[in-house]
Amino acid sequence: MRNTGEIKLSGLSQNIAWTVHKGAMVAHSLIIFLGYLILRSLLNSNNTALMVTPLFYNITTLIFFHLIVGDPFDSNYGALSFWEQMVEQIGYRSTTMFFMVCPIGLFFIINHLVEWNIIMYVLNIISLIIVVIAKCGFMHRRRVFGIGRNK
């Protein structure tokens, strides 16, 4: 059988199956943009909303992709975070790479659009480093300070 790089959806947990569908990356990008619009309406400042968007995104994805463990659809993945489930089930394919590059790209794009407040810049850099390190292979199944450990 020839490996075409195609992922069989039938073998994936429903928890991560949505990530490989066409449009998942577009939907993810639209959610980021919607978050920016909400922040802009709340903060009444384009510059501040742009500075807060990557910070909010990084914190949100850190919680939902890396700190919460378990799979409500498949007990075989009950001790794994969402990110670990993606890596184990689909490997480092375009979907996984998109989710890895997204916070980096978001930071670089916004970096060219805003006049940074040094505190926000440092907070964004720290959150970016934490999120990118959490996605690296050497962090697979590692629990820092016991955070995200299945009880």
C-alpha positions in Angstrom: 0.0 0.0 0.0 1.4 3.4 -1.0 1.6 6.1 1.7 0.1 9.2 0.1 0.3 11.2 3.3 -3.5 11.2 3.6 -5.0 10.8 7.0 -7.8 8.3 7.6 -10.5 10.1 9.6 -12.0 6.8 10.7 -8.9 6.1 12.9 -8.9 9.4 14.6 -10.5 10.3 17.9 -13.4 12.7 17.5 -11.6 15.0 19.8 -9.0 15.9 17.1 -10.7 14.8 13.9 -12.0 18.3 13.3 -8.5 19.6 12.9 -7.8 17.7 9.7 -11.0 18.8 7.9 -10.8 21.4 5.1 -11.5 24.7 6.5 -10.2 24.0 10.1 -7.3 26.3 9.5 -9.5 29.0 8.0 -11.9 28.7 10.9 -9.0 28.9 13.4 -7.8 32.1 11.7 -11.3 33.6 11.7 -11.6 32.9 15.4 -8.4 34.8 16.1 -9.7 37.7 14.0 -13.0 37.6 15.9 -11.1 37.7 19.2 -9.2 40.8 17.9 -12.5 42.5 17.0 -14.0 41.8 20.4 -10.8 43.1 22.1 -10.9 46.2 19.9 -14.5 46.9 20.8 -13.8 46.4 24.5 -10.5 48.4 24.7 -11.4 51.2 22.2 -7.9 51.1 20.9 -6.6 49.4 17.8 -3.0 49.4 19.0 -3.8 47.9 22.4 -6.2 45.3 20.9 -3.5 44.2 18.5 -1.0 44.0 21.4 -3.4 41.9 23.6 -4.5 39.6 20.8 -1.4 37.3 20.6 -1.2 37.3 24.4 -4.8 36.2 24.7 -4.4 33.7 21.9 -1.2 32.2 23.5 -2.8 31.9 27.0 -6.0 30.3 25.5 -4.2 27.8 23.4 -1.8 26.9 26.2 -4.8 26.1 28.4 -6.8 24.2 25.8 -4.0 22.5 23.8 -1.5 21.7 26.6 -2.9 21.9 30.1 -6.2 20.1 29.9 -5.7 16.4 29.5 -8.2 13.8 28.4 -10.4 12.8 25.6 -14.2 12.4 26.1 -14.5 10.2 23.1 -11.6 7.7 23.5 -10.3 6.6 26.8 -7.0 5.5 25.2 -6.0 9.1 25.1 -7.2 10.0 28.5 -3.8 10.9 29.9 -2.8 13.1 26.9 -3.3 16.8 26.2 -5.0 17.9 23.0 -1.6 18.6 21.4 -0.2 15.2 22.4 -3.3 13.5 20.9 -2.8 15.4 17.6 0.9 14.4 17.5 0.2 10.8 18.3 -2.7 10.4 15.9 -1.8 12.5 12.9 1.9 13.2 13.5 3.7 16.4 12.3 1.6 17.1 9.2 0.2 20.3 7.8 -2.4 20.6 10.5 0.0 20.2 13.4 2.5 22.5 11.7 -0.2 25.2 11.2 -1.0 25.1 14.9 2.8 25.4 15.7 3.5 28.2 13.3 0.3 30.2 14.0 1.4 31.9 17.3 4.8 32.7 15.7 3.2 34.2 12.6 0.6 36.1 14.6 3.4 37.6 16.7 5.5 38.6 13.7 2.5 40.1 11.8 1.3 42.1 14.8 4.9 43.1 15.6 4.9 45.1 12.3 1.5 46.7 13.0 1.8 48.1 16.5 3.8 50.6 18.5 4.8 48.4 21.4 4.5 49.1 25.0 7.6 47.4 26.5 5.6 45.6 29.1 3.2 44.1 26.6 6.1 43.3 24.3 7.9 41.3 27.0 4.6 39.6 28.0 4.0 38.6 24.4 7.5 37.3 24.0 7.3 35.2 27.2 3.9 33.8 26.3 5.2 33.0 22.7 8.2 31.1 24.1 6.1 29.1 26.5 3.6 28.1 23.9 6.3 27.2 21.3 8.3 25.1 23.9 5.1 23.3 24.9 4.7 22.2 21.3 8.2 20.9 20.9 8.8 17.2 20.7 11.0 17.0 23.8 7.9 18.2 25.9 5.8 15.3 24.7 4.1 13.7 27.8 6.0 16.0 30.1 4.2 17.8 32.9 6.0 20.8 34.3 5.3 21.3 38.0 2.6 18.7 37.7 0.3 21.1 35.7 -2.0 19.1 33.5 -1.2 15.8 35.2 -4.1 13.4 35.1 -5.3 12.7 38.6 
